[in-house]
Amino acid sequence: MLQKQNREQLAREAVRKVVKNAAGLFTKELSQRFYRARMEAENIETLVALAREGDKDALEILRKYARGAARSGMKVPTDLHEFVWECFIDGPPKAKPGAGPKDTGLKYNTIALLVKIVSQDYGFPEYDAPEHRGNSEAPMSACRLVGEELGLDPRRVEEIWADRKASVMRPRRPPN
């Protein structure tokens, strides 16, 4: 029993350490900067698709690309050319209201990584067994522990984990 409590305490301390030392990973501002930097490396087709959904960063990156292409006399891809006509005729697309993946993506990835750490490094099951949901005396799960430490509903952490698990569990490629 002592070992189980000690393992739980160590896992909680690990989560708290990440929250304290990497608090920016949970902010909207850093998430937006992170996704903007990734977006700048995307191909034109992806940027056009994002701009059509109303993403202002994608639109700004496309404008910069188009200006450079115009100055150098370079031909632009058909997707971009069609999108420019759409904007000229209809105006730029409107963004959907509310928070989007750029606002929460980094936070959710961090939460998923915390679940992975608690599960793999401290040996907790990922999810609560369905029959134990809502029972504070039930065996601890990684999603519940992370949820408690972050002040989130464990079910929400389970949803985030289910959505992001595949991307955080991908094996690392060995260095060249």
C-alpha positions, 0 to 999 in steps of 0.5 A: 500500500505504501508503494502505491501511495508513494507512486501516486505522490511521485506522479502528482509531483511530476505533473506539478513540476511540469505545470510550474516549470512549463506554465506557458504550454497551457496558455492560448498565446504560446499555443497560437505562436507555436501553431503560427510557426508550424503554419509558416512551414506548411505547403500552399495547398494546406494554407489555402485550405486553412485560409478558406476556413477563415484562419487569419494567420494562413491568410497573412502567410499567403499574402506574403507568399503572393507578394514575393511571387509577384515581385519575382514574376513567379507563377503561383499554384492554381489553388492560391490563384483560385483563392485570390479570386474568391477573396477579390469577389467575396471578401476574405472568409470569416473565421468561426467564433470561439476557441479553435485548435490554435488556441488549445492545441498546445495545451491539449498536447501537453495534457496528453503527454502528461497522461502518457508520462503518468501511465508509462513512467508511474504504471497507472492505467490510462483510463478509469474502469467504467464501473469505477467512474465517479468513485473517489475510492476507485483505483487511480488512473492516469487521466484522473490523476492529471485531471485532478492536478490540473483542475479538469474533469477527468472525463475531459482529460479522457477525451483529450487523451483519446483524441491525442494518444496516437500522436504522442505515442508515435515511436521516435525516429532514431537520429541519422 
